[in-house]
Amino acid sequence: MHTDIVFSIFLIFSGAAVVATLVLFTRQSLLVAYILLGAVLGPWGFKLVGNAAIVRQIGDVGIIFLLFLLGLHLPPQKLIQMFRKTTIVAVTSSLVFTALGYGIGKAFGFANQESLIIGAAMMFSSTIIGLKLLPTTILHHRHTGEVMISVLLLQDLLAIIVLIFLQGASSGGISLLKIGFISISLPLLITIAILFERYVLVKLFARFDRIQEYIFLLSIGWCLGLAELAGAFGLSHEIGAFIGGVSIAASPIALYIAESLKPLRDFFLVMFFFSIGANFNLDYLPNIIVPALLLAGLMLVIKPLVFNYLLIWVKEPKPVAMEAGVRLGQASEFSLLVAYLASGASPGKTLMSDNASYLIQAATILTFMVSSYWVVAKYPTPVAMSDKLRRD
């Protein structure tokens, strides 16, 4: 087992290049290829990449950059308008998916607490699958992206609440002080971002806009700075990065920043998907394959239908509702984090068995694979199977 980070990166990207070549010839999804490569080379496969945790941490930076870039395309006024429309969509759909996950858990003999956590893990959709496969160069898809971003961000807030309760339960109790702190931290973070952008960033961009290297460094610093501040406030890093992007979305330089950071984002996202496959323990697969297939199948069928119905209910056009539903029709990176915390991977009390934890992980990975394949085959994406559907 190798632990050298340079060797690990060599294996990940050289292997990804080889597998991606085969995948493109067979017109499959690149994201699925990265996950399968992680399973093959990781600690539970050939053990060539031993420290999957470090790879995952590096890959998480890709999510931060992804949310920052998405924020750059969404001015604050438009975001507020979308939140008003999609709050009921996010809350209602989360309740439906939680109930379905709970029912599957009980049907296969898991305890009430385990089944509830399984249900909670299923309420979220993947930010990466949903938005990385969304083209930004077509006006229709910009609106579809706005709908999806608002739903995903509201889910992000719900995920923070779930994680707070899990962390509190695993450590023996939930602090009311901590809940109160988080309830005021989001408006405070937004206020800080607006004030800093208005009185500092705008002036720096205007004075040094011809020095491309400086704009690149300032953009990364702003993105990661807001992400770290959000973490200090008890929020997710992704929320901080998104707020950082939205705060400068109205600036004329926003589009240039978005284009310059895309390669950096893609580098980290390859590592993120690799780490998903590398962190899955294949020894548990025989024990949970049947409920995992059933749970994943239900999510892949029910999620698009529920989102489609709810979005039509809030007066979204039927084509937008249907496409957004399909693109949101999978589990989430947060599902994996819920399984990680509840199974005792972090210090504290174990809230669920390893079988229940790997059930969540297997179902999540299956939805990643099938959903990404479905989207790539049917809708315009940057990695579409046909030239007709390929859009950046």
ABEGO torsion letter per residue (X at the ends): XBABAAAAAAAAAAAAAAAAAAAAAAGBBAAAAAAAAAAAABAABAGABABAAAAAAAAAAAAAAAAAAAAAABBAAAAAAAAAAAAAAAAAAAAAAAAAAAAAAAAAGBBAAAAAAAAAAAABBBAAAAAAABBAABAAAAAAAAAAAAAAAAAAAAAAAAAAAAAAAAAGEBBAAAAAAAAAAAAAAAAAAAAAAAAAAAAAAAAAAABAAAAAAAAAAAAAAAAAAAAAAGBBAAAAAAAAAAAAAABAAAAAAAAAAAAAAAAAAAAAAAAAAAABBAAAAAAAAAAAAAAAAAAAAAAAAAAAAAAAAAGBBAAAAAAAAAAABBBBAAAAAAAAAAAGABBEBBABBAAAAAAAAAAAAAAAAAAAAAAAAABBBAABABAAABBX
